[in-house]
């Protein structure tokens, strides 16, 4: 049977996991979630059931929630969407040039036209997106209101 | 533009609204109520529950009530959640949708005990 000490230990680990939620979410729900986790642990103890399997399952379920909340926050940041579109638009230029066989002489290879491989596109994409996300970091989480939550997905697919 | 209460609810939100109908509950209380009302078929983990609660609060379906001690549990103070007027309307609209579906099924004389008999 699990002791209070074991439950306390699991709660501490769980509280650490909860820190991975976006800050506004964690500030609002971190404590109630840890409390609920403790309640569930006590329920298991009273039913004489082991804690380890339950803890692993709950940690996995909560990790899914963490990823969902972080993705929601990220996707709802207009700055990120704007930079993804800008990156796609910029990368479309060499892609179009390759497809239409346009271009200028390439002194490196001695051939004419644009010849980008997948790695070139990937590198440029990372560079443009990286520059964009650095310039918009204050709007992507840290700079958001501490009391506000990431807004829900009701506009896309109904409530929650 | 559609009224906000016309938007369909996810199963988790529907069950939370049902659990909060007529009483305020804290997180663990909501979990247990949902489990009871669904006869053990719906079990929510903390990640699903609080993610839904956050979105529901933002949508104005529920609100945080007082922070108080549950006399049936320990001495920790807990946040209680309450249904709002909008939440009540959203629940009623969803239940109307379900009633409409059941009415169609009844009209078509669909069996209530499954489709295993050759339909």
Interface residues (C-beta under 8 A of the other chain):
Chain A: X25 X28 X29 X32 X33 X35 X36 X37 X39 X40 X57 X58 X61 X62 X63 X64 X65 X66 X68 X69 X149 X150 X151 X152 X153 X154 X158 X159 X160
Chain B: X4 X7 X8 X9 X10 X12 X13 X26 X27 X28 X31 X45 X46 X47 X48 X49 X50 X51 X52 X53 X54 X55 X56 X57 X58 X59 X61 X73 X76 X78 X79 X90
